[in-house]
Amino acid sequence: MRLRLGVTLVELLVALVVLGLLTGIAVMQVRPVAAPSVDWLSDSVAVLRARAIDLGIPQTAVFTGDSSNAHAITALPDGRMIADSALRMDTFTGQRREAR
């Protein structure tokens, strides 16, 4: 009885496929998550405002930031915004004002 030394081409290909899958999974776990928009609230408010103007009816959204406090923003069909004072929102443009 002779012992076979070495590996077959099929065994080598199977090993490479398994190694490739493991590498792909590791890379997916390590890669950084895309950074969010610089001011996600302004972007969201702009969409809310445009939707209110397009539909002609008030649109309201509730946002929760890093804290557990919820802030409601209502966009009116004429383009005005009604928001909590904590958000420092300009009522006509929907843009955030700088802190004083």
N, C-alpha and C positions, 0 to 999 in steps of 0.2 A: 504494500500500500504506500503510495507516494503522497507526501504532503504538498499542498499547493501554496506557494509563497506569492505575496503581492495581492493586489486588489483588481477587480474587474472595472471596466469603464462605467458600468451601471452603478456599482457601489460608490465610485468616485463622484458621479453626478448626483446621486441621492445625498451624499454628504455635503456637497456644495449647495444644493437647494436648501437643505436644513440650515446650514450656516448663513445663507442669505436671508432666510426668513427671520432667524434670530437677530441678525444685524438690523434688519428693517424695523423690527419691534423695538429694539433698543434705541434706535435713532428717533423713532416717533415719541418715545418717552422723554428723551433728553432735549429735543428741539424747543426753543422758546415759543411761547404763545404770542400771537400778534398783539402789539400794543393797542389799547383802545384809543378812540379819538381823544384829542387834547381836551375838548370840552363836550362831552357826550350830552350834557343837558341842553346846551345851545342847539346842537344838532337835532335832538329829539323835539325841542320846542319849535324849531323851524318847520319840521314835518307836521307837527300838530297844528300849527298856525295855517300852513298851506292847505291842509285837509279841511279845516273849518271854513276857509275862504272858498274852496272848490265846492264843498257840499252845501254851503249856505246855512249850516246849523252849528251851534256851539259844540266844541270837542273838549273833553276833560280827560286828563291823565293824572295818575298819582305816581310820584317818584319817591323811592327810598334810596338814600345815599349810603354812605359807609355806616351811619348810625341807624338806629331803629326808627327815627322820626320820618313820618310820611309827609310829603308836601304835594298839595293838589295844584294843578295849573289848568286853567280853562282858557281856550282860545275862542274868541268870538268871531262871527262871520265878517265883521267889519275890520278885522285885523288886530283888534286890541287884545291884550292879555290880562288875565286876572290870576295873580299868583300870591303865595305866601310872601310876606316881607322878608323872611329868612333867606329866600332865594335871590334877593336883590335883582329882580327882573324889571326891566323897563316895560311899562304897560303898552307902549305904542310899537316898539320894534321887536320885543321879545328877547332882546339881548341882555346878558347879565351885566350889571353895573359893578364897577370896582368897589371894594370895601373901603370905607372911610377911616 
